[in-house]
Amino acid sequence: MTAREIKLSDTWLNALQAEFEAPYMQELSAFLRAEKQSGKQIYPSGDAIFAAFNATPIESVRVVILGQDPYHGPDQAHGLSFSVPPGIRVPPSLQNIYKELVSDIGISMPSHGNLTTWADQGVLLLNAVLTVQAANAGSHQGRGWERFTDRVIQVVNEQQQNVVFMLWGAYAQKKGQVIDRSRHLVLQAPHPSPLSAHRGFLGCRHFSQANAYLTQHGKAAIDWQIR
């Protein structure tokens, strides 16, 4: 996996160059090539695997929302955690995120699930694992992506100041243990999935808390409305 293959923005590439040259990433790249050559469908498409990084340069990161795996259904995954392209039915977890936004800050209920406008404002929509086999949830876990995205979190933690990290569910919370709470705001809640949202995600008010923190530290608030 080379810089030419991934087409990363310069700032992320500079920060992560050593990871792409590491043996574990070469093994991951070989695994992905072998999966494709065997005829398996991999999501998202190759040009979208690093979409979150190209939409949100490291110097513009103000919020990190950490997901786990890409969606494994047809046409759902496009490289941004929790997001789906226009025209694709809004997944249940994102429906609950929208419910919380309506309750918390009074946005109008969005009609689609494309979160690109968040990414463009500095919301890094990061999945812990960046690829998945079609119809096989979690199929690319343990192949190296977790180590790579651990490093991404470390880079944001070290290079940025006063970032809001939204960690929903035990998996995200464990992955975020390295974050320096004296430099950043860490907001934790149960996962927004229908299985757990009622245990405290709904009512967590993370979005208003994030904007209050950002403005207190001289940063622009996020416009959470999806249009």
N, C-alpha and C positions, 0 to 999 in steps of 0.2 A: 504494500500500500504506500504509494508515493504522493508527494505534494501535488504532482501533476494530475494524478488520478482523482484526488479528492477535491481539488479546486477550492481550497479554503481561503478565506480572507486573510490578508497578510498578518494582521495583529494576532489572530488565533493561531495561524501557522507558526509564527515566531514563538509563541508561548508553548506550543504543543509539538514542536519539531522533534524533540527527543523521543516522544511517545511513538510517533510514526516510524522512527528508525529502530525501535526496540524489538527484540525477537518476538514478544507476545503479539504485537500488532502484525508482524509478518505472518505469524501462524494464523491469526484471525483472517487476514486477507486471503491466505491460501484456502482456509475453510470456506469462505464465502464463494470463492471462484469454483471450488469443487462442488458446492451445493448447486450453483447455477448450471454447471456443466452436466450435472446429473439430471437436470430437467426440473428441479424444484423452483417454485415461485417464491421470490424473496421480496418482502415489503420493508420500507418503501423502495421505490425505484432508486437505482444507483445515484442519480443526480440529486436526489432528495435526502440521502442519508445524513448529510451534514447541513441540512437546510436551517436548523436552529442557529448554527454558528454564523452562517452567511447573512441571515436576517438580523442578527443581533451581535455586532462587533463587541469585542471584550470591553472596550473603553466606554461603551454605551450601556452596559448592563446595570440595571437598577433593581430588578426583581428576578429571582430564579424560582420557577415552578418545576418541581422535580417529579417526573413520572417514572414508570417502570419499564414497560415494553411498548413498542409500536402496536397499533391495532393490527390484527391479523386477518381482517375481512377484506374483500375486494374493494379497491379504490379508497380505503379509509386513511391509511398512513401516508403522511406527506412530510415527515421529518420534524414536526413540532408536537411536543407532548400534549395530550388531551385534544388536539385539534384535528379536524377533518376538512377536506376541501369543500367548496360550495357544491350544493346539490346532493351531498351525502347526509343521510339522516343523523341527527345529533345523538351521539352515544349517551347511554345512561349516566355515566360519571360526569360528563360535561353538562348534561341537563341539570344535575344537582349543583354544579358550580354556578350555572346561570341562576338557579333558584336562590342561592346564597347571595349572589351579586344583586339581584332584585331586592331581596330583603335588607341587605347591608347598606347599599348606597343608592338604591332606587333606579337602577338602569331599566330601560325597556327590555322585555324578554327578546333576545335575538332570534332571528328566523333561520339562522344557519350556524355551522360550527367551525368556521374558519377563523383562527385566532391570530392571523398574520398581523393585524393592526396592533396587537399587543407586542408581538416580537419587534415590530418596527419602532416601538417606543422604548425598547430596552428591557423587555420581559424575556429572559432566556427560558424557552420552553424545552427543557432538557429531559430526555428519557435516559434511564440508567443503561439500558441496552438499546442499541440504535437500529437493529435489524431483527426480523422474525420470519420464519417460514409461514407461508399462507396456511390458514386454518389450523395452526399449531402453536398455541400461545406458549410463550416462554422457551421456545425451541432453540434460541441462540443465547440463552443464559449460560454463564460459566465458560464462555469462549474468549473472553478478554475485554469485552466492551465495558464491563463494570470497572476494571482497572483504569481504563481510559477515562471514563466519566468521573471516577474518583479524582483523577488528576485535574480535570476541568473544574471541579468544585474547589480544589486546592488553589488553582490559578486565580479564580475569581476571589476567593478568600484573601489571598496574598496581595493581589494587584489592585483590587478595588476597595473602596471605603463606603460604608453605610449602604450596603445592599440588603434588600429584604429577601430572605429565603423562606419559601412556603413549603413545608415538609408535611405531606399528608399521608398518614399511614405509617406503620412500624418500619416498613422497608426504607422509605425515604428518610425517616428520622434516624435510623441507624447509619445510613449513608452520609447524613449531614453532621455526624458527631465531630468532624474535624473543623467545623466552622467556628471562628473566633467570635464569641458573643459580645466581646467588648468593642468590636469593629463593625458588627453587622446586627441586624434584627432577624431572629429566627422565630418563625411562627409555626406552631405544630398543631395538628388536628387529626382526627381519624380520616381515612381515605374517603373521597366523595362517591365511591361506588354505592349502589343501592343496598349492598350488604352491610355497610357500615356508616353511611352518611348520617343516619339518625342518631348515632352515638356521640355526636359532637361536631361533625363538620358543619351541618346546618346550624347556623347561629354562631359560628366562630368569629365572624366579622373581620376576617383577615384582610379584606380588600380596603376597608376604611382605615384599619390599623397601618397598613402598608403606606397609604397615601399620607397619613398623618406623620409617620416617621420620615418619609422622603422630604416633605415640606419643612419639617423641623430641621433637617440637615441641608437645607438650601437646594434641594432638587425638585424638579417639576413632578407633580402628581401624575399618576397614570390615568388616562381616560379609558376606563374599563368598558365603555359602551361599544358593543359590536354592531356595526351598521351594515 
